[in-house]
Every structure is written in C-alpha cells, then in structure tokens.
Amino acid sequence: MKYAGILWVAAVMMLLAGCVERKLTIVTEPENAVVWLNDEEIGTTPVTVDFKWYGDYRVRIEKSGYAIINTHQNLKPPLYDYFPIDFFAQHIWPGRIVDTYTWNYTMEPYQAPNSEELIQAARTARATFQQEINDAQLQIQKEQGKK
C-alpha cells in the first residue's frame, strides 16, 4: 500500500512534468529573405524554428537586390537552463516553459563596388602577397644557409 502511494505520486508528477520549448524567430526588413542557420536553409523571413542548444550561430541572409548579411549571433541560456536548475525546469516544473528569441535585421540595397576601388584593393592585395612571398623566400634561404 505504501509503495502504491509513491507510485501514484510519481505517475502524477510524470504527467505534470514540464518541458522547455525553444523557439527562434528571424525577421528582416524587407521580408521574404532566405535565411541559413549554420549552413542549413531554414526558410524565408519572417521564419520561426525550434532550437536545441544555446551558443554561437552562423547567420546568412540573402534577398535579390540587397547586400548579403553574413554574421554570427550568440544565444545565451536563461538562468533556468544551468545545472542543476535545468533538471527541474525540464522534468519536474509543472507546465511548459517557452523560451523565445527574435533577431531583427535590416537589409541594405546592394551597391556594386566602384571599379577604381576594386583595382586599388587588388593592387594592395598583390603588394601584400608579394611581400609575404619575399619574406618566405628569405626565411628559406636563411634556413638553407644554416645547414
């Protein structure tokens, strides 16, 4: 009889056991931009997805006629998701906890780069790479001279 009461209490607690539902919504201005999270396409904005973990997410957003957004966002866990509180929030807390986040992005119209700026950037890159090659060759010559 004593064990029946304990089993009954355990069964009721299991039925009332809570869980944490995690949702992330990404909104852009303008809407209907394609979104990738960690290189996985999740849909067009506004888009809401479930997520399982907190941490750093790679975000890529594209829309024709607008500059591509490539960035990182960090989702920090709420207090109830730290040990040992997380056990109670996910297994014992009565009811459901809904953890929602919204990331907002404003997309800028695409502007083609000026050809003079591109040429200057290429010249700068060439000079930098040539200097690195020269430095590497000098280092090789010094090492061969020591042998």
Beta strands, then each sheet from edge to edge (+ up, - down):
strand 1: 19-29
strand 2: 34-37
strand 3: 40-44
strand 4: 47-50
strand 5: 55-62
strand 6: 69-75
strand 7: 96-106
sheet 1: 4+ 1- 7-
sheet 2: 3+ 2- 5+ 6-
end
